[in-house]
Structures are given as C-alpha cells and as structure tokens.
C-alpha cells in the first residue's frame, strides 16, 4: 500500500482483470510510472483493454485508444520475418 519503490500490479477484484502497473521510472528511479489499462471490452471469449494511460509522478504523459480491435486474424508470415520488417505493413 505505501511501498512505491517496488514494482506492483493491480487486478480488479470483481473481474480479475489486470488494470494497473506501478513501478519506478526507467530513466529516473526516483520517479514513479503508473500505467493504467482501461476501457475493457469483450473479444473472442476474453477481455481486451481498448485504452492505456501512462502517468509519471501523477501527471498523464501518454495515452492510447484502440479501435477496430480484432481477434484470430490471419497474418502474413512476412510479418515475422526480421529481414522484411521495414517493408511489411501489418497495419492498414
């Protein structure tokens, strides 16, 4: 509860979903990073966080919202070929 120097993760009691990670900042261990996984929605028999927020020392420094999330999508094997990484387009 009061230990902010150790890495921690939080799971929602009612859903058992991973909702938060707290850890010392990578670039400055005296600062605290707080990553929150939000906007969970059902997908293919499971749950997916459609949003992520990152706070550093209590200030939001980054957020991302995902849309058109799909499961069980067939991917071109070239996506996994390191030699084709810079030319393979996995996002439309």
C-alpha positions in Angstrom: 0.0 0.0 0.0 2.6 2.6 1.0 5.6 0.9 -0.8 6.1 2.9 -4.0 9.7 1.7 -4.7 8.7 -1.9 -5.5 7.1 -2.9 -8.8 3.4 -3.6 -8.3 0.4 -4.6 -10.4 -3.3 -4.4 -9.7 -6.1 -6.7 -10.6 -9.7 -5.6 -10.4 -11.4 -7.6 -7.5 -14.7 -8.1 -9.3 -13.4 -9.0 -12.8 -9.8 -10.2 -12.1 -8.6 -8.1 -15.0 -5.1 -6.6 -15.0 -5.8 -2.9 -14.6 -2.7 -1.2 -13.4 1.1 -1.4 -13.1 3.2 0.8 -10.8 7.0 0.9 -11.0 10.0 3.2 -10.7 10.6 5.1 -13.9 13.2 3.5 -16.2 15.1 6.8 -16.7 14.9 8.0 -13.1 14.2 5.6 -10.3 13.2 8.5 -8.0 10.1 9.0 -10.2 7.1 6.7 -10.4 5.4 5.4 -13.6 1.8 4.4 -13.3 0.3 2.5 -16.3 -3.4 2.0 -16.4 -5.3 -0.4 -18.7 -8.8 1.0 -19.3 -12.0 0.6 -21.4 -12.0 -3.2 -21.2 -14.4 -4.9 -23.7 -15.2 -8.5 -24.6 -13.4 -10.0 -27.5 -13.4 -13.6 -28.7 -14.3 -15.1 -25.3 -11.8 -12.9 -23.4 -11.4 -9.3 -22.4 -9.1 -6.6 -24.0 -8.1 -3.2 -22.8 -9.0 -0.7 -25.5 -7.1 2.1 -23.8 -3.9 2.7 -22.0 -2.9 5.7 -19.9 0.6 6.4 -18.6 1.3 8.7 -15.7 4.7 9.9 -14.5 4.7 11.4 -11.0 1.0 11.8 -11.1 0.9 13.6 -14.5 -0.5 12.0 -17.6 2.3 11.8 -20.1 0.8 9.3 -22.7 -2.4 7.7 -23.7 -3.6 5.4 -26.4 -7.0 4.3 -27.5 -7.5 1.4 -29.8 -10.4 0.8 -32.2 -11.3 -1.9 -34.7 -9.7 -4.5 -32.4 -10.0 -7.9 -34.0 -9.1 -11.4 -32.8 -8.0 -14.5 -34.7 -6.8 -12.5 -37.7 -4.7 -14.4 -40.2 -1.3 -12.7 -40.5 1.0 -12.8 -43.5 4.1 -14.9 -42.4 6.3 -11.9 -43.7 5.2 -10.1 -40.5 7.5 -12.4 -38.5 10.5 -12.2 -40.9 13.1 -9.9 -39.5 14.6 -9.2 -43.0 11.2 -7.9 -44.2 10.4 -5.9 -41.0 10.8 -2.4 -42.5 8.7 -3.3 -45.6 6.0 -5.4 -44.2 2.8 -3.5 -43.4 0.8 -5.1 -40.6 -1.4 -2.0 -40.0 -3.9 -0.8 -42.6 
